[in-house]
Amino acid sequence: MRSFAYALPPLPGFDSPKSYATWPVWSGSTTAEIKWPKVIKEAVIEWYHKARRWNAAKEIAGRYGGTFGSSCLRVLESLAFDFQNYKSGQLDPSYEDIAAKTGLGRSTVAAALARLRQFGIIHWQQRSNHHWNDGRFELKQITNAYMLIPPSQWRGIELPPDPEPPDPGTWGDHPPLPSVIEQAITEKAEGGSFAAQLARLEDDPNDEHAAVLARIGRHIEAKEKARDI
């Protein structure tokens, strides 16, 4: 089984993997089974937002459409959140699938994919099947296998450093929110419903005491509903 690394562009100082085929194949196409890479959702979310900031930085600087434009961002968003399988790593939607999710035309999707590849944000490998047709050997493309590339490999990325957070207690610093238990007490004092109070208790899953109170409240709520029935 071939690694997806065979599909990546050559990196400086490294030789590309050698491949051999009995019959000529399309340039950049493979009939071999793809070994999908491991993909971490949290990292992809961070990459997507970095791409948005990169695009917006050029818009602010006066470049119409930003670095690569809104259609590229919509296609990237669709790849990352509609089609990327975070368990298997598989990412191989058709142009039509992407167009249906983004509301863009097929040609716009194709152009956006090409531009994302140009910037090194994605890469793809053409996948084909070989078969015989009237005694002739033919290759037929089935799908592209896509890969989302980390920002360290993007071409020409220039992002300003994140601003330093404001000093504690100064203007712009956000005061800490009261605990969810205090918020639930305030909700009750202001005439909020029992359901609203429970919702406040469940807002912070890390507050164990609030979670216990919420579970007790949900139990009471369920018993009261059963009694009404």
C-alpha positions as CSV (number, residue, x, y, z in Angstrom):
1,M,0.0,0.0,0.0
2,R,1.5,3.3,-1.0
3,S,1.8,6.1,1.5
4,F,0.1,9.5,0.7
5,A,3.6,11.0,1.0
6,Y,4.1,9.8,-2.6
7,A,1.5,12.5,-3.6
8,L,3.2,15.4,-1.9
9,P,5.4,17.8,-3.9
10,P,9.2,17.4,-3.5
11,L,10.8,19.2,-0.6
12,P,14.2,20.9,-0.9
13,G,17.0,18.5,-0.1
14,F,14.8,15.3,-0.4
15,D,14.5,13.0,-3.4
16,S,11.0,12.2,-4.5
17,P,9.9,8.6,-4.1
18,K,10.4,6.5,-7.2
19,S,7.4,4.8,-8.8
20,Y,7.1,2.4,-11.7
21,A,4.1,1.4,-13.8
22,T,3.7,-1.4,-16.4
23,W,1.6,1.0,-18.6
24,P,1.9,4.8,-19.0
25,V,-0.3,6.7,-16.6
26,W,-1.5,10.3,-16.4
27,S,1.0,12.6,-14.8
28,G,0.2,12.9,-11.1
29,S,-2.3,10.0,-11.2
30,T,-2.2,6.7,-9.4
31,T,-4.0,3.4,-9.5
32,A,-2.6,2.3,-6.1
33,E,-4.7,2.3,-2.9
34,I,-4.3,5.5,-0.9
35,K,-3.0,5.3,2.7
36,W,-4.8,8.2,4.3
37,P,-2.9,10.3,6.8
38,K,-3.9,10.8,10.4
39,V,-5.8,14.1,10.8
40,I,-6.4,16.0,14.1
41,K,-9.6,18.0,14.0
42,E,-8.3,20.7,16.5
43,A,-5.3,21.3,14.3
44,V,-7.4,21.6,11.1
45,I,-9.7,24.1,12.8
46,E,-6.7,26.2,13.7
47,W,-5.4,26.0,10.1
48,Y,-8.7,27.1,8.8
49,H,-8.9,30.2,11.0
50,K,-5.3,31.0,10.2
51,A,-6.2,30.9,6.5
52,R,-9.1,33.3,7.2
53,R,-6.8,35.7,9.0
54,W,-4.3,35.5,6.2
55,N,-7.0,36.4,3.7
56,A,-8.4,39.2,5.8
57,A,-4.9,40.7,6.3
58,K,-4.7,41.3,2.6
59,E,-8.2,42.7,2.5
60,I,-7.3,45.2,5.2
61,A,-4.2,46.1,3.3
62,G,-6.4,47.1,0.3
63,R,-6.2,44.0,-1.8
64,Y,-9.6,43.3,-3.2
65,G,-10.9,39.8,-2.2
66,G,-7.9,39.3,0.2
67,T,-5.2,36.8,-0.4
68,F,-7.2,34.2,-2.3
69,G,-10.9,35.3,-2.0
70,S,-14.1,34.2,-0.5
71,S,-14.8,31.2,-2.9
72,C,-11.5,29.6,-1.8
73,L,-12.4,30.0,1.8
74,R,-15.8,28.4,1.2
75,V,-14.2,25.5,-0.5
76,L,-11.6,25.1,2.2
77,E,-14.3,25.3,4.9
78,S,-16.3,22.6,3.1
79,L,-13.2,20.3,2.8
80,A,-12.4,20.7,6.4
81,F,-15.9,20.5,8.0
82,D,-18.1,18.7,5.4
83,F,-15.9,16.1,3.9
84,Q,-12.8,15.5,6.0
85,N,-13.2,12.1,7.9
86,Y,-11.3,12.6,11.1
87,K,-11.3,8.9,11.9
88,S,-10.0,7.5,8.7
89,G,-8.3,10.6,7.2
90,Q,-10.2,10.1,4.0
91,L,-10.9,13.3,2.0
92,D,-12.1,12.6,-1.6
93,P,-15.2,14.6,-2.5
94,S,-16.1,15.2,-6.2
95,Y,-16.4,18.7,-7.7
96,E,-20.2,18.2,-7.7
97,D,-20.2,17.3,-4.0
98,I,-18.3,20.4,-3.1
99,A,-20.4,22.6,-5.4
100,A,-23.6,21.3,-3.7
101,K,-22.2,22.1,-0.2
102,T,-20.8,25.6,-1.0
103,G,-23.4,26.8,-3.5
104,L,-20.7,27.6,-6.0
105,G,-20.5,26.5,-9.6
106,R,-18.4,23.5,-10.7
107,S,-15.9,25.7,-12.6
108,T,-15.6,28.0,-9.5
109,V,-14.9,25.0,-7.3
110,A,-12.2,23.8,-9.7
111,A,-10.6,27.3,-9.8
112,A,-10.7,27.6,-6.0
113,L,-9.1,24.2,-5.5
114,A,-6.3,25.1,-8.0
115,R,-5.7,28.4,-6.1
116,L,-5.6,26.6,-2.7
117,R,-3.1,24.2,-4.1
118,Q,-1.1,27.1,-5.6
119,F,-0.7,28.5,-2.1
120,G,0.2,25.1,-0.6
121,I,-2.9,25.0,1.6
122,I,-4.1,21.7,0.0
123,H,-2.6,19.0,-2.2
124,W,-4.3,16.3,-4.2
125,Q,-3.6,13.1,-5.9
126,Q,-5.5,11.9,-9.0
127,R,-6.9,8.4,-8.6
128,S,-7.7,6.2,-11.5
129,N,-8.9,2.7,-12.4
130,H,-7.4,0.7,-15.3
131,H,-9.6,-1.5,-17.5
132,W,-9.7,-3.0,-21.0
133,N,-12.0,-1.5,-23.7
134,D,-12.2,-3.3,-27.0
135,G,-8.8,-4.8,-26.4
136,R,-7.2,-1.5,-25.4
137,F,-5.9,-0.6,-22.0
138,E,-7.4,2.6,-20.6
139,L,-7.3,4.6,-17.5
140,K,-10.4,6.3,-16.1
141,Q,-10.2,8.9,-13.3
142,I,-12.5,8.2,-10.4
143,T,-11.8,10.9,-7.8
144,N,-9.1,13.2,-6.4
145,A,-7.6,12.3,-3.0
146,Y,-7.1,15.6,-1.1
147,M,-4.9,16.4,1.8
148,L,-5.0,19.6,4.0
149,I,-1.4,20.9,4.5
150,P,-0.2,22.6,7.7
151,P,0.6,26.4,7.6
152,S,4.3,25.7,7.9
153,Q,4.1,24.6,4.2
154,W,2.0,27.4,2.9
155,R,3.6,29.6,0.3
156,G,4.0,33.3,1.0
157,I,2.1,33.4,4.3
158,E,2.6,36.6,6.3
159,L,0.6,37.1,9.4
160,P,1.1,39.8,12.0
161,P,1.8,38.5,15.5
162,D,-1.1,38.2,17.9
163,P,-1.5,41.3,20.1
164,E,-0.5,41.1,23.7
165,P,-3.5,40.7,26.1
166,P,-4.3,43.8,28.2
167,D,-2.9,44.0,31.7
168,P,-5.2,42.7,34.3
169,G,-7.6,45.4,35.6
170,T,-6.9,47.8,32.7
171,W,-9.4,49.0,30.1
172,G,-10.0,46.2,27.6
173,D,-9.4,43.4,30.2
174,H,-12.5,41.3,30.6
175,P,-13.6,40.8,34.2
176,P,-14.1,37.2,35.2
177,L,-17.7,35.9,34.9
178,P,-19.4,34.8,38.1
179,S,-19.5,31.0,38.6
180,V,-22.4,29.1,37.0
181,I,-23.9,28.5,40.5
182,E,-23.9,32.3,41.1
183,Q,-25.5,32.8,37.7
184,A,-28.2,30.2,38.5
185,I,-28.9,32.0,41.8
186,T,-29.2,35.3,40.0
187,E,-31.5,33.6,37.4
188,K,-33.8,32.5,40.2
189,A,-33.8,35.9,41.9
190,E,-34.8,37.6,38.7
191,G,-37.7,35.2,38.2
192,G,-36.2,32.9,35.7
193,S,-37.7,29.4,35.2
194,F,-36.4,26.2,36.8
195,A,-35.3,25.1,33.3
196,A,-33.3,28.3,32.8
197,Q,-31.6,27.8,36.2
198,L,-30.6,24.3,35.3
199,A,-29.2,25.5,31.9
200,R,-27.0,28.0,33.8
201,L,-25.7,25.2,36.0
202,E,-24.8,23.1,32.9
203,D,-22.9,26.0,31.2
204,D,-19.6,25.0,32.7
205,P,-18.9,21.2,32.4
206,N,-15.7,21.7,34.5
207,D,-17.7,22.8,37.6
208,E,-18.3,19.5,39.4
209,H,-20.5,21.0,42.1
210,A,-22.7,22.7,39.5
211,A,-22.9,19.5,37.5
212,V,-24.1,17.6,40.6
213,L,-26.8,20.2,41.3
214,A,-27.9,20.1,37.6
215,R,-28.2,16.3,37.7
216,I,-30.4,16.5,40.8
217,G,-32.4,19.2,39.2
218,R,-32.9,17.2,36.0
219,H,-34.0,14.2,38.1
220,I,-36.6,16.4,40.0
221,E,-37.8,17.9,36.7
222,A,-38.2,14.4,35.2
223,K,-40.2,13.2,38.2
224,E,-42.5,16.2,38.1
225,K,-43.1,15.7,34.3
226,A,-44.0,12.0,35.0
227,R,-46.4,13.0,37.7
228,D,-48.1,15.5,35.5
229,I,-48.6,12.8,32.9
